[in-house]
Amino acid sequence: MEIFWKFWWPVIIWSGVIFTFSSIPYLKGPKIGLGYEDKICHFIEFFIWGIIFIWRAGKVISAKTVIAPSTNPLVEKIFLMLLVGIIFAFVDEFHQKWIPGRGFDRYDLFSDIMGLGFSLLIWVIFKKGGSYV
């Protein structure tokens, strides 16, 4: 368990922050005049989550492969981040059905997934010329 915590504590902490905010009844995002502040907040939350996850996954996958010994480490990191991220985003949205003033919003889920995708894109751009592991 100590090794798991060593690698994944930033992801767990940020996941807790996201889950805590989504558990606050009647929470409204900041109004800055764009009209889609809620979707922007979802995008940013999961963009940060994706960056943290892919950074920490590099530490784990560098030590050993998770999916199969012949798997490309880049493909493995992308697959794991998207799989875990989309599941977490769905669970986070789904649990809001039981929070007063909140609910499951497929557009929020879409914003979460777009944040994950954008974090992956930014990671690939900044790692260009460097090691993807």
N, C-alpha and C positions, 0 to 999 in steps of 0.2 A: 504493500500500500504506500510505503514511503517513496518508492520510485515513481509510482503513478502520480502522487501529489507533487513530486519534484518537477515532473515534466508538465503537468496539466493545471497547476494552481492558477495561472493567469486566466485560462479559459473558464475555469470553474467560478472564479471570482466575478468575471465580467458577465457570465451567464446568470449568476445570482443577482447582479445589478439589474439586468434586463428583466428578469422574472419579478424582482421586487417592484420595479416601476409599473409593470403590466398588472400587478396585483392591487394597485391603488385605485379604489372606487372613484368613478367620475373624473379621472385625471384627463385634463386637456393639455395639449401641447402649447408651447409659446406662440403667440400671434405676432408675426413679423410682416404681415401683409401679402404673403405669397399665395395664400389660400390652401396650400397643401402641406402645412407645417407638420401635421401628424405623420404623413407619409415620409417626409424628409427625416423626421426623428427615427422612424423605423429603419430607413435606409442607413442612417449614420450608425445606429446601434449595431446592426448586423454587419456593416462594413468593418467596424472596429473588431467585432467578434471574429470575422473571417481572417483579418490580418493577424490577430493574436493566435488563432487556431493554426493557421498555416505556418507561422513562425515556430510554434511549439511542436507541431507535427514533424517539422524538419529535424528537431532534436531526437524524437523517438525513432523516426524512420532511418536516420543516420545510424542509429545503434542496431537496428534490425528491421527487416521487412515485416509488415503486418499482414498483407494480403497473400502474397506468394513469393517465393525466393526469386522467381524470374521476372517479377513485375518491375517496370520502370519506376524509380522513386518519385519522379514528377507526377506521373499518372496516379500513383498511389496517394500522394498528398492531395491532389485535386479531388479524387474520388472520395477520400475520407472527409475532407472539409465540406464538400457539397452534401454528402450523405448525412453526416451528423448535423450540419447547419440547417438543412431543410427540415429534418426531423425536429430539431429544437425549435425552429421558427413555427412549425405547425403546432407543436405541443404548447408553445407559449401563446399562440393565438387561440387555440382550443380552450385552454384553461380560463380565458377571459369570459367565456360564456357564463361562468358562475360568479363573476365580479360585478357588483351593482354599477350600472352606468357604462359598462364595457360590453364587448361582444366579439364574436369571431368575425373578422373582416378580411375577406379574400384579397382586397387591395392592400391591406397592411401586410398580409402574407407575401404578396407579390413584391412589395417594397423591401421586405426582409430578404427575399431571395435575390433581388437586384443588388442589394448591398453586399451580399455574399459574392455574387458574380463580379461586381466591381472591385472588391478587395482582391479577388483572384487575378483580375486583369492588371491592377496596379502592382501586385506582387510579381507577376511575370515580367512586366515592363522594367521594374527596378532590378530584377535579378538577371536581366539580359546581360550576357557577357560574364556573369558569375555562375556559381554553382547553384543548381536548383535543389540540392539536397540540404 
